[in-house]
Amino acid sequence: MLVHHGPKSYEEARSEAAQHARLKMEEKIASGKAKAEQLLQHLETNMPHDILTPMRKTRFIPVGNGVELEVPGSEQLRLHGNLLSQFADKTKADLKYLRKLLSGEFEEAKKGKRARDEMRDGKWRYDLAAHILNEHGRNMLPPDRNNLIRTVGNQARAFLSDNYNPYDGTALLASFVETSQKLDLPPVPVESTCTDLRASLKMFLPVVFEPIPGEVLCFGVEWFNSDFGCGRYGVRATLWRLWCTNFAMMEEGLFEVHLGPKLTNDRLIQFSRKTMNLNTQARIEATKDIVKGLLSPARVGSVMDAVRRADEEKVSWVGAKAALSKYLHIDEMEEAERLFNSEDDMRVPRKQSLYKVSQLLGLFAGQTQDGDRKLDLERASGAVLMPLLQTAA
């Protein structure tokens, strides 16, 4: 049954399939009540400390087990892979080679115990990696222009420009949760994802929808952010397929990058004290408006219509493969082909359609142990449906 959504209220699916799915939804909600608090605690624990400094005052130092970063007024900092990637991108250093140096992925050039011992201690590799990083930094970056280094504990996690705008993510998340709880039908937290670099919280309306017979979904919104230059801040619509808890993130709503006027040390001190500023307040107000808009009955109805259209749009394996291969690994593609051709696996819809392509990405998102990749695959799952949502809206 395709549930019709009027402009004033939601109409919940009442079929036998929907009743079964509701039990799964209630189980997931019961275990997800603490998700928002867990995420807030994670953000507070991983609150970045910012260092604004020019390259001429920064130095990479070889140590016993790798390379560390020396900056003014701080102890030597361990390097996170994200900082290494961002630094290499800005200075045109060979990231792949640097990673090999730091991880020891080299074949022995000579035989014998002495050569093996030299390869094992890694000193020459760390010396070379530090030299490459220092030389690229000195020659490819303006020596007196400030760079923003974001640290957590004794680890340097991000190397950003002085245009990066470090607004208060905890205040934005609190506003997101508070606004959603004031709606006539408040969504509930179901899942949070926390990594070293990114964070997200999914909240869903406590009702079920059935845009396709036997295909039961929940609808909600996802808050997401990266304080380390690994993604934008925003809120987007999200679908939850209850049969196998696949998620699809719909790319719509508020998307903003952390860019603002150049940082000065005075401005950085203001942010480090978590003083609420006009930029953060403006994002809070925009977040409130987006949450209300995305959870409106009219918007939910347009998304369900897009799902129905996607289910009606037939796709061959050739077309599905072209879409899936952008995101899935080679071994995953073999499993995806088997699932695409199967009509008996309840983890994905039966029909070979655009909707099934979307749900395959959501399924693999749920199977990966990499939190960052999980978010990327869920976003890709929703992106498959976006053109139909735009035409349905």
N, C-alpha and C positions, 0 to 999 in steps of 0.2 A: 504494500500500500504506500502511496506517496502522500505524506501528511501535508495538508495545506496550512500555511502559516499566515494568519492575518496580521494586520498592522498593530493589533492591540494585545494579543496573547499568544502563548505557545500552546500547541496541541500535541500531547504526548501519544506515541504509538501504543496500541493496546493489543497487538496480535500475540499469539502464543510464543513466537520467537522473541518478541519484545519483552515478554514477561520473564523468559529464561535469561535474557541478556541483562535485565534489570538486577537480577541477583548478583551477577558478576560485577556490575557497576557498584552495587552497594558494598560488596566485599572490598573492591579497590578503594572506594571512598573511605571506608572504615580504617584501612591501613594507611591512608594518605593524609589524615588530619594533621599530622605533625610536620608535613612537608614544608609549609611556609616558614615555620619557626626554625627548622633545620637549615633552610636556605639563608635566613637572616643571620643565624649563628655562623654559617660558613663565610658570609660576606664580612662580618665583623672580625672573624679570625684572620681572614685573608685581606684585611684592609691594607692597601699599598702605602708604602712610605716613598715619597718622591724626592729625587735628587736632581737638581737643575745645574748642569755643569757643561763647559765647553770641552771639546775633544782634547785640547792641549793639556788639560788637567786629569785626563783619564788614561789608564794604562792597563793592559792585559798582562797578567803575570803567570808564568808556568809554575805549577805546583806538583806535588807528588802523584796525584791521581787525575790531573787534567789542567785546566786553565781557569783562573779566577780574575775578577775585575777589581781594580783598585780605583777608588773615587775619593774626592776630598771629604773629610769628616766622617768616614765610614770605614768599618773593617773590610777586608777583602771579601768580595761577594762571589758565591758560586754562580755559574752560568746556567740559566734555564734554556732549553732548546729554542724557545720562542724568541728570547733576546738574541741568540746567535743568528737565527733566521732573519730577524728584523735588521740587525747590524749588517749582515752580509748583503741584504737587499739594498740598503742605503749606500754601501761602500763598494758594491759590485765585486765583492769577494766570492770565491767559489765555495758555496755552501756545502756541496756534496763532498768536496775534497776536505774541507774543514771537519766535517762529521767523521770522515774516515780517519783523519789524524787523531781525533779525540776518542774514537771508539777502538782504534787499533785494527781496522779492517785492511791489513796488508799481508801479502805473502812474504815469506822469508826470502831475502835476497841471497843469503849465504847459508851454508850448512855448518853445523858444529855447535857445541854447547855455548861458546861465547856469543855467537850471533843470536842464538835463541834467547839467552839472557838479556841481551841488548833490546831485542824486540819486546820482551816481556815487561821490562821496566818502563818503557814508553817515554823516557825523558826526551829523546830527540824529537818525538812527535809533538809533545806538548810545547817544547821550545819553538818548533817551527810554526805551530798553530798560533801561539802568542805573537810571534814575529809578523805573521801574515795579517792578523787582526790589527796590530798596532800600525803597521805600514799602510794598510788600506784606510784606516781611520784618519791618520795624519794627512794622507794625500788626497783622499776623496771627500772629506768633510771640511767645511770651513772651520779653521782652528779656534775661532773666537765665538762662533755661534753656539748658543746653548742647546743641549740635548736633554730630554727628560728620561731619566732612568727610574723605573718603577720597581721597587723591591718589596719582598715579603720575608721577614726574618733576615737571614743572611744570604738570601738568594735574589739575584737580579733577574726579573722575569720579563721586562720589556725595555726596549730602546726606541724612544719615540721622539718626534719633533717638538719644538717649543710651541707649536700650534695645537697640541693636544689639550683638550679641555677636561680636566679631572673632576667632573661633577659627582655628586654624592649618590652612588647607586643604592645604598641602603634606604635613603629617603624616597627614591623613586619606587623601589619595591614596596615599601610600606604604603605609599599612596595607591599603588596598583591594587593591593589587597584590600585596603580600606574602602576604595571606591566600589570594588566589586561586591563588598558585603552590604552596601547601601542600596543595591538594586532590589526591585520587587521580588525577583527570583535569584537569590545570590548563588553564584557558582562556588564550588568547593575545591580545595586543593587535591590533586590526584597524584602528581609526580613532580619531583624536582631533580634537576641534573646539575651537579657541581663538579667542575674540573679546576685545575690550576689556573685556567685562563678564561673560562666562560661559566655562566650560570643561567639557569632558566627555571621557571615555575609554570606548570600547567594547571589551570582551574577550569572545571566543567560545570555546566548547568546540570542539576540533579534530575534530569528527565531524559528519556530515550526517544529517538526519531528513527523512522523506517522509510527512507526515500525509495528503496527498492525492496520488493517482497523478500523477507528473510534476512535482509541486510540491515542490522541495527547499529546505530551510531549515537554517540554523544557529541555535543558541540561545546566548545569553550574558547578560552583565550590563553595565550602563552606570553609571559613576560620574559625577556631575554636581554643579556648585557655581557660585555667584556670590558673589564677595566685595564686590559693589557694589549689593546690594539688588535684583537683577533675577531672583531665583529662589531656590528652596530648595536646601538641601544634601540629597543622598540617593543611593540606589542603586536601580536598577530593572532588571527583566528586559527583554531586547531580542531581537527576531527579525531575522534577516538572510535575505532572499530572494535566493538565489544566482543566479538567472537574470539579474537586472538590478541586483543589489546594493542593493535597496531595504531600508531599515531601518524597524522599527516599535518604538517604546519602550513597554513595558507599565508602566502606572502602578501599581506595587506596590513594597513594600519600605519602606525607611527614608526618610521625608521630614521634614525639620526646617527651620524658619526660624531666622535668626540673631537670636533674641531672648533676652535675659537680664536680669539686674538692671541698674539704671542705672549708666552708666560714670562713674568719677571719673578725675581726671588720674593718680592713683597706679595705678589699675587699667589705664588705657590704657598707661602706661609698661611695666607687666608684660607686656602683650600685644605691645608693639612689640619687646620683647626675645625674642619667640617662646618664652617660658617655657611648658612644657607644664602645662596647668591641668586641674582635675577635669572641667570641661565638655567639653573636647576629648577627654580620655581616655575619657569615657563614650561619646562619639560613635564613637570608634575601636572600642570593644568592640561597640557596636551594629552598626557596619559589618561587622565580622567575622561576626557571627551572621547578618546578612541575606545576605551573599555565599554562605555555606554553604547557607542555606535555599533561595535562588533557584536555585542550581545543582544541587540534589539531583535524582536521577532521577525521583522522584515528582512534583516540581514541573514538570520539563521535560515529563513525560507529560501533565499537566493542561493545559499551554499548547498542546501539539500537539492535544489533544482539542478545545480551544477553536477552533483554526484549522479543524479539520474541521467543526465546527458552523457556523462563520462561512461556510465554503464552501457548506454545504447551505442556508443561509438566503438565499432569493432576494430580490432588491431591484430595484425598477423605477428608471428614471432619475429620476423625481420624488422618490423616497426618497433616492437617492444625491445628487441635487442639493441637497436640504435639508441633508445632512450636510457635503458638500464646500464649499458656499458660505460656511460659517462661517470657512473658512481660506484658500481660494483666491481669487486676483484674477479680475476679469472676463475678461481674455484667457485665463487659465489654465482657466477653466470651459469655454470653447469646446473646448479641447484635451481636457479631462477627459471631456466628453460624447462626443467622437469615440472616445476610448480605451475608454470604458465600453461602447459599442455594438459595438466591434470584437472579433472572436474570433481575430484573426491576429497581433496585436501581442504579442510575447513579453515585453514590459516589464511587463505586468500579467497576472493570471490570465484565462482565457477566459470562465468563467461570470460572469453578472451576479449577483453575490452580495455579501454584507456583507464578505467577505474581499477582494473586488476593490476595494471602496470604501476599505478600509484600505490596500491596496497602491497605489492612485492617490495617496493622500497621501504615502506613502513615496517614490513616484517623483518627485513635484514637490519633495519635500525634497532629493532628490539633485541636482536641476537648478538650485536657487537658489544664487546666489553670496553671499547674506547668511547668515553663520554662525548668528546668533541666530534667524533665521526657519527655517533648516534644522532646528534643535533643536526649535522649536515644532511644525513639521509632522510630524516623526518622533514626537513625543509624541502628537499628534493621531491619527496612524496607529495607534498602540498602543491609544489610548483607545477606538477603535471596537470592539476585540476584548474589552475589559475586562469588560463585562457577561456575556459567554459564559464567560470564564475564572472569574468568580466563581461561576457556576452549576455549572461543571465541577469546581471544586475540592472 
